[in-house]
């Protein structure tokens, strides 16, 4: 199945064509800058997992044979400074990293940052955001190739236990982060996002696979106690147009229940990961 086919299964034909044009534009521009340094350009995230929609980020990876030199990095930074001005709105929600094949073939390392651009930003940063085992699993199993060899030929699969253990560790780390910053669950975006994230962590810890958040949430309703089903359903219903929720407060009752859900799910995820 081609990239266009995969996109058209998630968007209408016109939007799929617009997104494909943005991805082609990105690949062409990166190729001109990096030349022989470029190993491939790949679409990841929701669209690679088959759960993309009009509100999804466009998650990408640029794989390189070696680290960018000073001039290449400066040119890539300049490119992402102007990309949001080129083409349709998909160019304004690009989010991705530049990583060497050597880094991608190694295990995830939280202290090794990659050159990264966040959703909608024009200024790149060095971030560990994508240096995870989940990122590598999606790259190996689901990534759509925009340019270069198929991603599965570039890196090995992630061992199931490694993926499970990362999910369990992340569940604990996120719980500590939320305890230190309770305003996250009081936010209209953060509250449903964390509920869905917990569901996906449980799915990955149990199945050693990665799916979209909504698919994981529906699956989780067959695993967690029934008392949490309405909270999950509400989070699914809030999934469309998440950007509009960022500046709204969450329902205080939902925020409190979401913290209780975090406390309930964290040991459940740890148990599933064993």
C-alpha positions in Angstrom: 0.0 0.0 0.0 1.4 3.4 -1.0 1.6 6.4 1.3 -1.3 8.0 -0.6 -3.4 4.9 0.0 -2.6 4.9 3.7 -3.4 8.6 4.0 -6.7 8.3 2.0 -7.9 5.6 4.5 -7.7 8.3 7.2 -8.5 11.5 5.4 -10.6 12.6 2.4 -8.9 12.5 -0.9 -8.2 16.3 -1.0 -6.7 16.4 2.5 -4.6 13.3 1.8 -3.2 14.9 -1.3 -2.4 18.1 0.6 -0.6 16.2 3.3 1.3 14.1 0.8 2.4 17.3 -0.9 3.8 18.7 2.4 5.7 15.5 3.0 7.1 15.5 -0.5 8.1 19.1 0.0 9.8 18.3 3.3 11.7 15.4 1.8 12.8 17.4 -1.3 14.1 20.3 0.8 15.9 18.0 3.3 17.5 16.1 0.4 18.9 19.3 -1.1 20.5 20.3 2.2 21.8 16.9 3.3 22.6 15.1 0.1 24.6 11.9 0.7 24.1 12.4 4.5 20.4 11.6 4.2 19.3 8.0 4.8 15.6 8.4 4.6 12.5 10.5 5.5 9.6 8.7 7.3 6.1 9.5 8.5 5.3 8.2 12.0 2.8 8.9 14.7 -1.0 8.7 14.2 -0.9 8.5 10.4 1.6 5.6 10.5 -0.6 3.8 13.1 -3.7 4.3 11.0 -5.4 6.6 13.5 -4.8 10.0 11.9 -7.4 12.7 11.3 -7.7 16.4 10.5 -6.5 17.3 14.0 -3.4 15.0 14.1 0.2 16.1 14.2 2.4 15.2 11.3 5.1 13.2 13.0 8.2 12.5 11.0 11.8 11.2 11.2 14.7 12.2 9.1 17.4 9.4 9.4 20.9 10.3 8.6 24.1 8.3 7.9 26.1 10.6 10.2 25.7 13.6 12.4 24.9 16.9 10.7 27.8 19.3 10.4 27.5 23.0 11.5 26.4 24.2 8.1 23.8 21.4 7.6 22.3 22.0 11.0 22.0 25.7 10.4 20.3 25.1 7.0 17.9 22.6 8.6 17.0 25.1 11.3 16.4 27.7 8.6 14.2 25.3 6.7 11.9 24.6 9.7 11.7 28.3 10.4 9.9 28.9 7.1 8.2 25.5 6.5 5.0 26.6 8.3 4.6 29.3 5.7 4.7 26.8 2.8 1.6 25.0 1.6 -1.6 24.0 3.5 -2.1 23.8 7.3 -0.3 20.4 7.5 3.0 22.3 7.1 2.1 24.1 10.4 1.8 20.9 12.5 5.0 19.2 11.5 6.7 17.5 14.5 9.8 15.3 14.2 13.5 14.5 14.8 16.7 14.1 13.0 18.7 11.1 14.1 21.6 9.0 12.9 21.2 5.4 12.0 23.7 4.6 14.7 21.5 6.2 17.4 18.4 4.5 16.0 20.1 1.1 16.1 21.0 1.5 19.7 18.6 1.3 22.7 16.7 4.3 23.8 18.8 6.6 25.9 17.1 9.5 27.9 20.3 11.5 28.0 21.0 11.6 24.2 19.0 14.4 22.5 18.2 14.6 18.8 17.6 17.7 16.8 13.8 18.2 17.1 11.0 20.5 16.1 7.8 20.5 18.1 4.4 20.7 16.7 3.8 24.1 15.0 7.1 25.5 16.2 9.7 27.3 14.0 12.6 27.0 16.4 14.3 23.7 16.7 15.8 22.3 19.9 17.9 19.4 21.1 15.4 17.0 22.8 15.1 13.4 23.9 11.4 13.5 23.1 11.6 10.8 20.4 14.5 8.8 21.8 12.3 6.0 23.0 11.7 2.4 22.4 8.1 3.2 21.3 9.5 5.5 18.6 11.8 2.7 17.4 9.0 0.1 17.4 6.7 2.3 15.3 9.6 3.2 13.0 10.3 -0.5 12.4 6.8 -1.8 12.1 4.5 1.0 10.9 6.5 4.0 9.5 5.6 5.1 6.0 8.5 5.7 3.7 8.6 9.1 2.1 12.1 8.8 0.8 14.8 6.1 1.2 14.8 2.4 2.1 11.9 0.9 4.1 12.5 1.8 7.8 12.3 -1.9 8.8 15.6 -2.5 6.9 17.4 0.3 8.8 17.0 -0.9 12.4 16.2 -4.1 14.3 12.9 -4.8 16.0 12.5 -3.8 19.7 12.5 -6.8 22.0 9.1 -7.2 23.6 10.3 -7.1 27.2 12.2 -3.9 26.5 9.0 -2.2 25.1 7.0 -3.5 28.1 9.5 -2.3 30.6 9.7 1.2 29.0 5.9 1.5 29.3 6.0 0.6 33.0 8.8 3.0 33.8 7.1 5.8 31.9 3.8 5.2 33.8 5.7 5.7 37.1 7.6 8.7 35.8 4.5 10.4 34.5 2.7 9.8 37.8 5.6 11.5 39.7 5.5 14.4 37.2 1.8 14.9 37.6 2.1 14.8 41.4 4.6 17.6 41.1 2.5 19.6 38.7 -1.2 18.9 39.3 -2.2 21.7 37.0 -1.6 19.3 34.1 -4.8 17.4 35.0 -6.7 20.6 35.6 -6.1 21.6 31.9 -8.8 20.8 29.3 -6.1 19.1 27.1 -4.0 17.5 29.7 -6.8 15.7 31.5 -8.2 13.6 28.6 -4.7 13.2 27.2 -3.4 11.5 30.3 -6.4 9.1 30.4 -5.7 8.0 26.9 -2.0 7.8 27.5 -2.5 5.5 30.4 -4.6 3.3 28.2 -1.9 3.1 25.6 0.8 2.4 28.2 -1.4 -0.5 29.5 -1.8 -1.8 25.9 1.9 -1.7 25.2 2.8 -3.2 28.5 0.4 -6.1 27.9 0.8 -6.7 24.1 4.3 -5.3 23.4 2.8 -3.4 20.5 1.8 0.2 19.8 -1.5 1.4 18.5 -3.3 4.8 18.4 -4.6 6.2 21.6 -8.2 5.8 20.8 -7.7 2.2 19.7 -5.8 1.5 23.0 -8.6 3.2 25.0 -11.3 1.0 23.4 -9.2 -2.1 24.1 -8.6 -1.0 27.7 -12.3 -1.0 28.5 -12.1 -4.8 28.2 -9.4 -4.9 30.8 -9.9 -2.2 33.5 -12.7 -2.1 36.0 -16.1 -0.9 34.7 -16.1 2.1 37.0 -13.5 3.7 34.7 -15.3 3.2 31.4 -17.2 6.5 31.5 -13.9 8.4 32.1 -12.3 6.6 29.1 -15.4 7.3 26.9 -15.3 11.0 27.8 -11.5 11.2 27.0 -12.2 9.5 23.6 -15.0 12.0 22.9 -12.6 14.9 23.7 -10.0 13.6 21.3 -11.0 15.6 18.2 -9.6 19.1 18.0 -7.3 18.9 21.1 -5.7 22.2 20.4 -8.9 24.0 21.3 -8.8 22.4 24.8 -5.4 23.7 25.7 -6.7 27.1 26.9 -9.7 25.7 28.8 -9.9 24.3 32.3 -10.8 20.7 32.8 -14.0 19.7 34.7 -12.7 19.6 38.3 -14.5 16.3 38.9 -12.9 14.8 35.8 -9.5 16.1 36.9 -9.8 14.4 40.3 -11.0 11.2 38.9 -8.2 11.2 36.3 -5.6 11.4 39.2 -7.4 8.4 40.8 -7.2 6.7 37.4 -3.4 7.4 37.2 -3.0 5.8 40.7 -5.1 2.8 39.7 -3.4 2.3 36.3 0.2 2.6 37.4 0.5 -0.7 39.3 -1.7 -2.4 36.6 0.7 -1.3 33.9 3.7 -2.5 36.0 2.1 -5.9 36.5 1.3 -6.3 32.8 4.9 -5.5 31.9 6.3 -8.5 33.8 
